Amino acid sequence: MSTPTSKEEPQSGLAGTASPPVTAAAGATSADPAAASRAFSVEGLTQNVSTVRVGPKYLWALSLAQFGLFAALLTPVFVSMSIKAQELNPTSPETIVGSVLPFGALGALLANPLFGALSDRTRTRWGRRRPWMVGGVVVFLGALAWLAFSPDVVQLTIAWVLAQVSANAVLATLTASFADNVPEFQRGKASSVIALAQNIAILAGLYLAVYLVGNLPLLFIAPGILAVAVILVYSLVARDELPTTPTKPFSWTTLIASFWTNPIKHPDFGLAWWGRFLITFGTFMFTTYRLLYMQDQIGIEDVGEATATVAFGVLLYTIALLVSAAVSGWVSDRVRRRKVFVWGSTALTAVGLVILAHVDSVGGFYFAEIVLGFAFGIYAAIDTALVVDVLPDPERPGKDLGVINIANALPQSLAPAVGLFLLGLGGGQNYTLMLWGAGVAVLLGALVILPIKKVR
């Protein structure tokens, strides 16, 4: 990562300094001359950190964009890929799930920081983020159609890699746009909006699977059509201003640096990265195999009945999540605390995974889903705000948010493979060992949050 030529100013709010005064009539904050000056002294990859309050129109557009993108991206991860795997290999579908998903997540790992950095450097009359969001979601829809009609594992794998690369081009620029538009004093609330939208999207995808379990092509493609529509809406609503200073000439060193932010120089950022990595790793070890867990561990063999049971469990999960996310984001902004919410909810997620390791009934599964939903609602509502608060250079968010999103993508590549390995120990279908492993990983994720200093 290139180093700014001027000394960084301290961040406002949770970093311990006072926030700029809010102009009540206009709902905007006063300009920060130091930040404006710094914008001209660095590479000028983005506009100054926003101090303008976002309104309901933006928040609705943000929530719809997150909902549509995650419905299209995670429905295959949680449901339709497992159904497709049973169609291609009825005797051992978990081997397809455990081998195909890691390749796609590897594509996401590379795409997220790359497209975040590219969008920082993009200059078009349509903005910087907008071309990547719109172009990426159109390619994503084509990849979902290819997934639906893939006749073998090779094509399924290639299509899934393309789907993850294109979807993460959208996600990287959508996240950077969030940092561009939302001021520090609204990040808790806006993070809650993202958390609610993403998890309602998962629920919607599962219930869509209940009704379309016999129509796999439509199950893959319909959420993609929705994603195209809502990303277009967000692209029209969100500000996408161009910087006034030129970018440095392209170099391969700059490109390679887009995958790296020095954790020694920026320890809080590094700790936030590891916290995100470990909780994503642990939760994906379970959610990747959630449908197969229901069939093998709980004993509901019929795929339609198992899908319906999982969907109701996720409904309970989402209700608990809605309650905790809606309250915790607001409370976090009011008390000006992030860490206690993030590490506490992460530890509770570990408890929920261990509960799952020892239940053998649908009722026990439902209880564990409620615990996990309540915990993850708090985490998802606050963690995005915490990450943005510890960015090394908040005026260049695309690159560093792309790096932080590696912590979303890399564990999705590793978790299915590690989960498959643990499942195979002790004679196979060892969900108890797999879930204990997931719980330990998540607990470590809670512990690494504690030493963060920049955010209270």
JOCORSUL-V861069 format. One record per residue. N is the residue number from 1. SS is DSSP state (@ for helix, = for strand, . for the rest). NEAR is the number of other C-alpha atoms within 12 Angstrom. D_FIRST is the distance of its C-alpha to the first C-alpha in whole Angstrom. Layout:
n:N ss:SS near:NEAR d_first:D_FIRST
n:N ss:SS near:NEAR d_first:D_FIRST
This chain:
n:1 ss:. near:26 d_first:0
n:2 ss:. near:25 d_first:4
n:3 ss:. near:19 d_first:6
n:4 ss:. near:21 d_first:9
n:5 ss:. near:15 d_first:12
n:6 ss:. near:17 d_first:15
n:7 ss:. near:16 d_first:15
n:8 ss:. near:20 d_first:15
n:9 ss:. near:22 d_first:18
n:10 ss:. near:22 d_first:19
n:11 ss:. near:29 d_first:19
n:12 ss:= near:27 d_first:23
n:13 ss:@ near:33 d_first:25
n:14 ss:@ near:33 d_first:24
n:15 ss:@ near:26 d_first:22
n:16 ss:. near:16 d_first:26
n:17 ss:= near:16 d_first:26
n:18 ss:. near:15 d_first:28
n:19 ss:. near:22 d_first:28
n:20 ss:. near:24 d_first:28
n:21 ss:. near:19 d_first:32
n:22 ss:= near:18 d_first:33
n:23 ss:= near:14 d_first:36
n:24 ss:. near:11 d_first:38
n:25 ss:. near:8 d_first:40
n:26 ss:. near:14 d_first:37
n:27 ss:. near:17 d_first:35
n:28 ss:= near:22 d_first:32
n:29 ss:= near:22 d_first:30
n:30 ss:. near:20 d_first:30
n:31 ss:. near:19 d_first:27
n:32 ss:. near:22 d_first:25
n:33 ss:@ near:14 d_first:25
n:34 ss:@ near:19 d_first:22
n:35 ss:@ near:30 d_first:20
n:36 ss:@ near:24 d_first:21
n:37 ss:@ near:21 d_first:21
n:38 ss:@ near:28 d_first:17
n:39 ss:@ near:32 d_first:16
n:40 ss:@ near:24 d_first:18
n:41 ss:@ near:23 d_first:16
n:42 ss:. near:30 d_first:12
n:43 ss:. near:29 d_first:11
n:44 ss:. near:33 d_first:14
n:45 ss:. near:40 d_first:13
n:46 ss:. near:44 d_first:15
n:47 ss:. near:38 d_first:18
n:48 ss:. near:35 d_first:19
n:49 ss:. near:42 d_first:19
n:50 ss:. near:34 d_first:22
n:51 ss:. near:32 d_first:25
n:52 ss:= near:29 d_first:28
n:53 ss:. near:31 d_first:30
n:54 ss:. near:31 d_first:30
n:55 ss:. near:21 d_first:33
n:56 ss:@ near:16 d_first:35
n:57 ss:@ near:17 d_first:35
n:58 ss:@ near:27 d_first:31
n:59 ss:@ near:30 d_first:31
n:60 ss:@ near:24 d_first:34
n:61 ss:@ near:32 d_first:32
n:62 ss:@ near:43 d_first:29
n:63 ss:@ near:36 d_first:31
n:64 ss:@ near:35 d_first:33
n:65 ss:@ near:46 d_first:29
n:66 ss:@ near:46 d_first:28
n:67 ss:@ near:38 d_first:32
n:68 ss:@ near:42 d_first:32
n:69 ss:@ near:50 d_first:29
n:70 ss:@ near:43 d_first:29
n:71 ss:@ near:43 d_first:33
n:72 ss:@ near:52 d_first:32
n:73 ss:@ near:50 d_first:30
n:74 ss:@ near:42 d_first:31
n:75 ss:@ near:46 d_first:35
n:76 ss:@ near:47 d_first:34
n:77 ss:@ near:42 d_first:32
n:78 ss:@ near:44 d_first:35
n:79 ss:@ near:46 d_first:38
n:80 ss:@ near:47 d_first:39
n:81 ss:@ near:47 d_first:37
n:82 ss:@ near:42 d_first:39
n:83 ss:@ near:42 d_first:42
n:84 ss:@ near:39 d_first:41
n:85 ss:@ near:38 d_first:41
n:86 ss:@ near:26 d_first:44
n:87 ss:@ near:27 d_first:46
n:88 ss:@ near:25 d_first:44
n:89 ss:. near:19 d_first:45
n:90 ss:. near:15 d_first:47
n:91 ss:. near:11 d_first:48
n:92 ss:. near:22 d_first:44
n:93 ss:@ near:27 d_first:42
n:94 ss:@ near:37 d_first:40
n:95 ss:@ near:31 d_first:39
n:96 ss:@ near:32 d_first:38
n:97 ss:@ near:44 d_first:36
n:98 ss:@ near:39 d_first:34
n:99 ss:@ near:35 d_first:33
n:100 ss:@ near:39 d_first:32
n:101 ss:@ near:48 d_first:30
n:102 ss:@ near:36 d_first:27
n:103 ss:@ near:35 d_first:27
n:104 ss:@ near:40 d_first:26
n:105 ss:@ near:43 d_first:24
n:106 ss:@ near:33 d_first:22
n:107 ss:@ near:34 d_first:22
n:108 ss:@ near:40 d_first:20
n:109 ss:@ near:40 d_first:18
n:110 ss:@ near:38 d_first:16
n:111 ss:@ near:41 d_first:17
n:112 ss:@ near:45 d_first:16
n:113 ss:@ near:45 d_first:12
n:114 ss:@ near:40 d_first:13
n:115 ss:@ near:46 d_first:15
n:116 ss:@ near:47 d_first:13
n:117 ss:@ near:40 d_first:11
n:118 ss:@ near:39 d_first:14
n:119 ss:@ near:45 d_first:16
n:120 ss:@ near:48 d_first:13
n:121 ss:@ near:36 d_first:14
n:122 ss:. near:30 d_first:18
n:123 ss:. near:25 d_first:20
n:124 ss:. near:17 d_first:24
n:125 ss:. near:13 d_first:27
n:126 ss:. near:20 d_first:27
n:127 ss:. near:27 d_first:23
n:128 ss:. near:36 d_first:20
n:129 ss:@ near:47 d_first:20
n:130 ss:@ near:40 d_first:24
n:131 ss:@ near:29 d_first:24
n:132 ss:@ near:44 d_first:22
n:133 ss:@ near:45 d_first:24
n:134 ss:@ near:34 d_first:27
n:135 ss:@ near:27 d_first:27
n:136 ss:@ near:37 d_first:25
n:137 ss:@ near:44 d_first:28
n:138 ss:@ near:31 d_first:31
n:139 ss:@ near:30 d_first:29
n:140 ss:@ near:42 d_first:29
n:141 ss:@ near:39 d_first:33
n:142 ss:@ near:30 d_first:34
n:143 ss:@ near:36 d_first:32
n:144 ss:@ near:47 d_first:34
n:145 ss:@ near:30 d_first:37
n:146 ss:@ near:29 d_first:37
n:147 ss:@ near:42 d_first:36
n:148 ss:@ near:35 d_first:39
n:149 ss:@ near:25 d_first:41
n:150 ss:. near:25 d_first:40
n:151 ss:. near:18 d_first:43
n:152 ss:. near:21 d_first:41
n:153 ss:@ near:29 d_first:38
n:154 ss:@ near:18 d_first:36
n:155 ss:@ near:21 d_first:36
n:156 ss:@ near:32 d_first:35
n:157 ss:@ near:34 d_first:32
n:158 ss:@ near:28 d_first:31
n:159 ss:@ near:36 d_first:32
n:160 ss:@ near:44 d_first:30
n:161 ss:@ near:36 d_first:27
n:162 ss:@ near:36 d_first:27
n:163 ss:@ near:45 d_first:28
n:164 ss:@ near:49 d_first:25
n:165 ss:@ near:38 d_first:22
n:166 ss:@ near:41 d_first:24
n:167 ss:@ near:51 d_first:24
n:168 ss:@ near:46 d_first:21
n:169 ss:@ near:43 d_first:20
n:170 ss:@ near:52 d_first:22
n:171 ss:@ near:52 d_first:21
n:172 ss:@ near:49 d_first:17
n:173 ss:@ near:51 d_first:18
n:174 ss:@ near:50 d_first:21
n:175 ss:@ near:45 d_first:19
n:176 ss:@ near:49 d_first:17
n:177 ss:@ near:46 d_first:20
n:178 ss:@ near:43 d_first:21
n:179 ss:@ near:48 d_first:19
n:180 ss:@ near:39 d_first:19
n:181 ss:@ near:37 d_first:23
n:182 ss:. near:36 d_first:24
n:183 ss:. near:37 d_first:24
n:184 ss:@ near:41 d_first:23
n:185 ss:@ near:41 d_first:27
n:186 ss:@ near:40 d_first:28
n:187 ss:@ near:41 d_first:25
n:188 ss:@ near:44 d_first:27
n:189 ss:@ near:38 d_first:30
n:190 ss:@ near:44 d_first:28
n:191 ss:@ near:45 d_first:26
n:192 ss:@ near:40 d_first:30
n:193 ss:@ near:41 d_first:31
n:194 ss:@ near:44 d_first:28
n:195 ss:@ near:44 d_first:29
n:196 ss:@ near:45 d_first:33
n:197 ss:@ near:35 d_first:32
n:198 ss:@ near:37 d_first:30
n:199 ss:@ near:41 d_first:33
n:200 ss:@ near:37 d_first:36
n:201 ss:@ near:35 d_first:34
n:202 ss:@ near:41 d_first:35
n:203 ss:@ near:37 d_first:38
n:204 ss:@ near:33 d_first:39
n:205 ss:@ near:44 d_first:38
n:206 ss:@ near:43 d_first:40
n:207 ss:@ near:32 d_first:43
n:208 ss:@ near:32 d_first:43
n:209 ss:@ near:44 d_first:43
n:210 ss:@ near:28 d_first:46
n:211 ss:@ near:19 d_first:48
n:212 ss:@ near:27 d_first:46
n:213 ss:. near:31 d_first:46
n:214 ss:. near:19 d_first:49
n:215 ss:. near:20 d_first:47
n:216 ss:@ near:33 d_first:44
n:217 ss:@ near:26 d_first:43
n:218 ss:@ near:28 d_first:43
n:219 ss:@ near:38 d_first:41
n:220 ss:@ near:47 d_first:38
n:221 ss:@ near:35 d_first:38
n:222 ss:@ near:31 d_first:39
n:223 ss:@ near:41 d_first:36
n:224 ss:@ near:42 d_first:34
n:225 ss:@ near:28 d_first:37
n:226 ss:@ near:31 d_first:36
n:227 ss:@ near:41 d_first:32
n:228 ss:@ near:36 d_first:33
n:229 ss:@ near:27 d_first:35
n:230 ss:@ near:33 d_first:33
n:231 ss:@ near:43 d_first:30
n:232 ss:@ near:31 d_first:31
n:233 ss:@ near:26 d_first:33
n:234 ss:@ near:36 d_first:30
n:235 ss:@ near:34 d_first:28
n:236 ss:@ near:23 d_first:31
n:237 ss:@ near:24 d_first:31
n:238 ss:. near:37 d_first:27
n:239 ss:. near:29 d_first:26
n:240 ss:. near:34 d_first:23
n:241 ss:. near:27 d_first:23
n:242 ss:. near:27 d_first:21
n:243 ss:. near:29 d_first:19
n:244 ss:. near:18 d_first:21
n:245 ss:. near:21 d_first:19
n:246 ss:. near:21 d_first:18
n:247 ss:. near:26 d_first:14
n:248 ss:. near:17 d_first:13
n:249 ss:. near:11 d_first:15
n:250 ss:. near:16 d_first:14
n:251 ss:. near:14 d_first:12
n:252 ss:@ near:12 d_first:12
n:253 ss:@ near:14 d_first:9
n:254 ss:@ near:25 d_first:7
n:255 ss:@ near:25 d_first:9
n:256 ss:@ near:20 d_first:9
n:257 ss:@ near:24 d_first:5
n:258 ss:. near:37 d_first:7
n:259 ss:. near:31 d_first:9
n:260 ss:. near:34 d_first:7
n:261 ss:. near:32 d_first:6
n:262 ss:. near:23 d_first:8
n:263 ss:. near:21 d_first:11
n:264 ss:. near:12 d_first:13
n:265 ss:. near:16 d_first:11
n:266 ss:. near:23 d_first:11
n:267 ss:@ near:23 d_first:15
n:268 ss:@ near:33 d_first:16
n:269 ss:@ near:37 d_first:13
n:270 ss:@ near:32 d_first:14
n:271 ss:@ near:37 d_first:18
n:272 ss:@ near:48 d_first:18
n:273 ss:@ near:42 d_first:16
n:274 ss:@ near:36 d_first:19
n:275 ss:@ near:44 d_first:21
n:276 ss:@ near:45 d_first:21
n:277 ss:@ near:38 d_first:21
n:278 ss:@ near:41 d_first:24
n:279 ss:@ near:49 d_first:26
n:280 ss:@ near:43 d_first:25
n:281 ss:@ near:43 d_first:26
n:282 ss:@ near:44 d_first:29
n:283 ss:@ near:47 d_first:30
n:284 ss:@ near:41 d_first:30
n:285 ss:@ near:46 d_first:32
n:286 ss:@ near:48 d_first:35
n:287 ss:@ near:38 d_first:34
n:288 ss:. near:45 d_first:34
n:289 ss:. near:43 d_first:37
n:290 ss:@ near:41 d_first:39
n:291 ss:@ near:44 d_first:41
n:292 ss:@ near:40 d_first:42
n:293 ss:@ near:41 d_first:42
n:294 ss:@ near:39 d_first:45
n:295 ss:@ near:29 d_first:47
n:296 ss:@ near:26 d_first:47
n:297 ss:@ near:30 d_first:47
n:298 ss:@ near:29 d_first:48
n:299 ss:. near:21 d_first:51
n:300 ss:. near:22 d_first:51
n:301 ss:. near:18 d_first:51
n:302 ss:. near:19 d_first:51
n:303 ss:@ near:32 d_first:48
n:304 ss:@ near:26 d_first:49
n:305 ss:@ near:23 d_first:50
n:306 ss:@ near:32 d_first:47
n:307 ss:@ near:37 d_first:45
n:308 ss:@ near:30 d_first:47
n:309 ss:@ near:34 d_first:47
n:310 ss:@ near:38 d_first:43
n:311 ss:@ near:36 d_first:43
n:312 ss:@ near:29 d_first:45
n:313 ss:@ near:34 d_first:43
n:314 ss:@ near:39 d_first:40
n:315 ss:@ near:29 d_first:42
n:316 ss:@ near:28 d_first:43
n:317 ss:@ near:35 d_first:39
n:318 ss:@ near:37 d_first:38
n:319 ss:@ near:28 d_first:41
n:320 ss:@ near:30 d_first:40
n:321 ss:@ near:40 d_first:36
n:322 ss:@ near:36 d_first:37
n:323 ss:@ near:25 d_first:39
n:324 ss:@ near:33 d_first:37
n:325 ss:@ near:42 d_first:34
n:326 ss:@ near:33 d_first:36
n:327 ss:@ near:28 d_first:37
n:328 ss:@ near:41 d_first:34
n:329 ss:@ near:41 d_first:31
n:330 ss:@ near:29 d_first:34
n:331 ss:@ near:24 d_first:34
n:332 ss:@ near:38 d_first:31
n:333 ss:@ near:30 d_first:30
n:334 ss:@ near:18 d_first:34
n:335 ss:@ near:18 d_first:33
n:336 ss:. near:32 d_first:30
n:337 ss:. near:30 d_first:29
n:338 ss:. near:44 d_first:26
n:339 ss:@ near:38 d_first:26
n:340 ss:@ near:28 d_first:30
n:341 ss:@ near:41 d_first:30
n:342 ss:@ near:45 d_first:27
n:343 ss:@ near:39 d_first:28
n:344 ss:@ near:32 d_first:32
n:345 ss:@ near:39 d_first:32
n:346 ss:@ near:47 d_first:30
n:347 ss:@ near:38 d_first:32
n:348 ss:@ near:35 d_first:35
n:349 ss:@ near:47 d_first:33
n:350 ss:@ near:40 d_first:34
n:351 ss:@ near:36 d_first:38
n:352 ss:@ near:38 d_first:38
n:353 ss:@ near:45 d_first:37
n:354 ss:@ near:34 d_first:39
n:355 ss:@ near:29 d_first:42
n:356 ss:@ near:40 d_first:41
n:357 ss:@ near:31 d_first:42
n:358 ss:@ near:24 d_first:45
n:359 ss:. near:25 d_first:47
n:360 ss:. near:23 d_first:49
n:361 ss:. near:22 d_first:50
n:362 ss:@ near:26 d_first:49
n:363 ss:@ near:20 d_first:50
n:364 ss:@ near:23 d_first:48
n:365 ss:@ near:35 d_first:45
n:366 ss:@ near:31 d_first:45
n:367 ss:@ near:28 d_first:45
n:368 ss:@ near:34 d_first:42
n:369 ss:@ near:41 d_first:40
n:370 ss:@ near:34 d_first:41
n:371 ss:@ near:35 d_first:40
n:372 ss:@ near:45 d_first:36
n:373 ss:@ near:43 d_first:36
n:374 ss:@ near:40 d_first:37
n:375 ss:@ near:42 d_first:34
n:376 ss:@ near:48 d_first:32
n:377 ss:@ near:45 d_first:33
n:378 ss:@ near:48 d_first:32
n:379 ss:@ near:50 d_first:28
n:380 ss:@ near:44 d_first:27
n:381 ss:@ near:45 d_first:28
n:382 ss:@ near:49 d_first:26
n:383 ss:@ near:47 d_first:23
n:384 ss:@ near:43 d_first:21
n:385 ss:@ near:47 d_first:22
n:386 ss:@ near:47 d_first:21
n:387 ss:@ near:46 d_first:18
n:388 ss:@ near:49 d_first:17
n:389 ss:@ near:45 d_first:18
n:390 ss:. near:40 d_first:16
n:391 ss:. near:42 d_first:13
n:392 ss:. near:38 d_first:10
n:393 ss:. near:41 d_first:10
n:394 ss:. near:40 d_first:13
n:395 ss:. near:41 d_first:13
n:396 ss:. near:39 d_first:11
n:397 ss:@ near:46 d_first:12
n:398 ss:@ near:45 d_first:12
n:399 ss:@ near:44 d_first:9
n:400 ss:@ near:47 d_first:9
n:401 ss:@ near:51 d_first:13
n:402 ss:@ near:46 d_first:12
n:403 ss:@ near:45 d_first:11
n:404 ss:@ near:47 d_first:14
n:405 ss:@ near:46 d_first:16
n:406 ss:@ near:44 d_first:15
n:407 ss:@ near:40 d_first:18
n:408 ss:@ near:41 d_first:20
n:409 ss:@ near:42 d_first:20
n:410 ss:@ near:37 d_first:20
n:411 ss:@ near:39 d_first:23
n:412 ss:@ near:44 d_first:25
n:413 ss:@ near:37 d_first:25
n:414 ss:@ near:35 d_first:26
n:415 ss:@ near:42 d_first:28
n:416 ss:@ near:42 d_first:31
n:417 ss:@ near:32 d_first:31
n:418 ss:@ near:31 d_first:31
n:419 ss:@ near:44 d_first:34
n:420 ss:@ near:38 d_first:36
n:421 ss:@ near:25 d_first:36
n:422 ss:@ near:26 d_first:37
n:423 ss:@ near:34 d_first:40
n:424 ss:@ near:20 d_first:41
n:425 ss:. near:16 d_first:42
n:426 ss:. near:13 d_first:45
n:427 ss:. near:11 d_first:47
n:428 ss:. near:20 d_first:45
n:429 ss:. near:29 d_first:44
n:430 ss:. near:25 d_first:43
n:431 ss:@ near:38 d_first:41
n:432 ss:@ near:30 d_first:42
n:433 ss:@ near:29 d_first:40
n:434 ss:@ near:42 d_first:37
n:435 ss:@ near:43 d_first:37
n:436 ss:@ near:30 d_first:37
n:437 ss:@ near:35 d_first:34
n:438 ss:@ near:44 d_first:32
n:439 ss:@ near:36 d_first:34
n:440 ss:@ near:29 d_first:32
n:441 ss:@ near:38 d_first:29
n:442 ss:@ near:45 d_first:29
n:443 ss:@ near:37 d_first:30
n:444 ss:@ near:30 d_first:28
n:445 ss:@ near:37 d_first:25
n:446 ss:@ near:40 d_first:27
n:447 ss:@ near:28 d_first:27
n:448 ss:@ near:31 d_first:23
n:449 ss:@ near:42 d_first:23
n:450 ss:. near:27 d_first:26
n:451 ss:. near:22 d_first:23
n:452 ss:. near:31 d_first:21
n:453 ss:. near:24 d_first:22
n:454 ss:. near:32 d_first:20
n:455 ss:. near:37 d_first:22
n:456 ss:. near:28 d_first:26
